[in-house]
Amino acid sequence: MNQQYTLDHLAILNRYAAYTYAVDCADEKGYLDCFTPDAIVDISSFKIAWAAMGDALRCFADENGIVRGAENLRKSVGVVKFHHVTANVLVHSIDDDHARGSAYFVVFTPDGGKIEHYGRYDDELVKCDDGEWRFRVRRDIAIYERDL
């Protein structure tokens, strides 16, 4: 393990934290900065959310629950207003400008702090031309969803 690996590892951990803050604060600029312009986010595993909010989600996700690209990511900012906790971030690999990581997440309602859902992120990240690590592929894997 060399110094560059350590710096990349820390930058990836920081990206996970930056995502959580940006999504909870509806910070469009910060949120978009977490992703590559051609990013893909798979939210298809959220069955109860799709049943309850399908129309709102279809504004930015396709019929398979996939969000593609910066414009659709932009449309998703602020649609869901929850509080996220990201934990147990694990950087599986860093190979030059590609990395794989995963983490658990818990999402709380803003009105009383009930657990809305929890699950796991499985991610592919790339080191971009500006030296920043960003998510290229993010899979949100629902483990639990509160039945409304």
N, C-alpha and C positions, 0 to 999 in steps of 0.2 A: 504494500500500500504506500503510495507516494503522496506528496503534498497536493498535487492537482486533484487526485482522487478525493482527498479529504475536503478540499474546497468545493468540488462538485457535489459531494455528498451533503455538505451543509447548505449549499444553494438549493438543492432539491428539497431538503427538509423545509427550508424557508418558503419554497413555492407552495407546498401543501398548506402552510399557515397563511400565506398571502391569499390563497383561494378562499379559505374559510372566512377571513375578514371581508374580502371583497363581496362574496355572495351575500353575507348577512347584512352588509351596509349598502347593498344595491349600488356599489361603486363600479359603474360601467367601465371606466378606464382601467381600474385595477383588475377587474374580472377578465376583461379581454386580454390584458397583459399576461394572464396565466396560461393562455392557449396560443398555439400556432394559428395563423389565419385559416388553415385548412383543417382544423381540429375536428374530431368526431367524438361526440359524447353519447353514450348508449344509456338511456334511462328506461329501457323497455321492461325491466323487471319490476317496476312499481305498478302493480296491478290495481290496487285500491286507489292510488292517485289518478291513474288513467280513468277509472270508473267515475271518480268524483270531479275531476278537473280536466277531462279529456279535451274539451273545446279550447281551454286556455293553453294546454300543452301543445295542441296541434298548430298553434300560431308559430311555433318555432321548431317542432319536432315532426318528422315524417310519420307515416302510418305504422312503421315498425319501431317507433320510439327512439329514433336516432336524430340527434341534432348535428347538423353538418355546417361547418364554416362560421366565420366571424359574424356575418350578418344575422344568422339564426341565433348564435350565442348572444348577440346584442339584444335581440328581441326577448330573450329569456330573463334578462336582468330585472329583478324586482317583481317578477310574476309570483314567486313563492316567497313568503315572508316568514322565515323561521330562524332559529338560532342553531348553528352547527357546532359540534365539537368533533375534531379530527384527532384520532389517537393511534398509537402503536404503528407509526409510519415505519415501513420497512423498505429500504432501497435494496432490491434484489440484485441488481447489476448495473454497472456503469461501464460502457464500452465506447470509448472515444466520445462521440456526440450523441449517443443513444443510451437511455436508461429505462429500467423497469422498476416500478414501485407499487406498493399497495398500502392501504391504511383502513382502519375502521372508522366509521362515522356514526354519530348519534345526532338526531335532529329533534329539537324541542319546539313546542308551540310558543309563540310570543305571549300568549295570554294564559299564564298559569304554569308554564314549563312542563307540560305533559310530553311524554315521548311520542313524537309523531311517527318516526320510523328510524330504523338503524340498519346498517349494512356495511359493505366493504367497497372501497375503490380499488380497481385494478387498472394501472396506468402505464402508458408508454410515453416517455418524455424525450425531447430532443434539445440539444444545446444549439441555440439559434446563432445567427451571424453576429448579434450584438453581445454574445457570451452568456445570455440568460437561458436558463432551463425552463421549458414550457411543456405543457401537456399537449400531445398530439392525438392520443387516443385515451379516453377515460370511460371506463365501464363502471356504472353505479349498480352494485348488486344488492338488491333489497333482501334483507334477512327477516325483518319484521316491519309491518305497516299497521298503524292503529286503524281499526275498522270504525269509520265514522257512522 
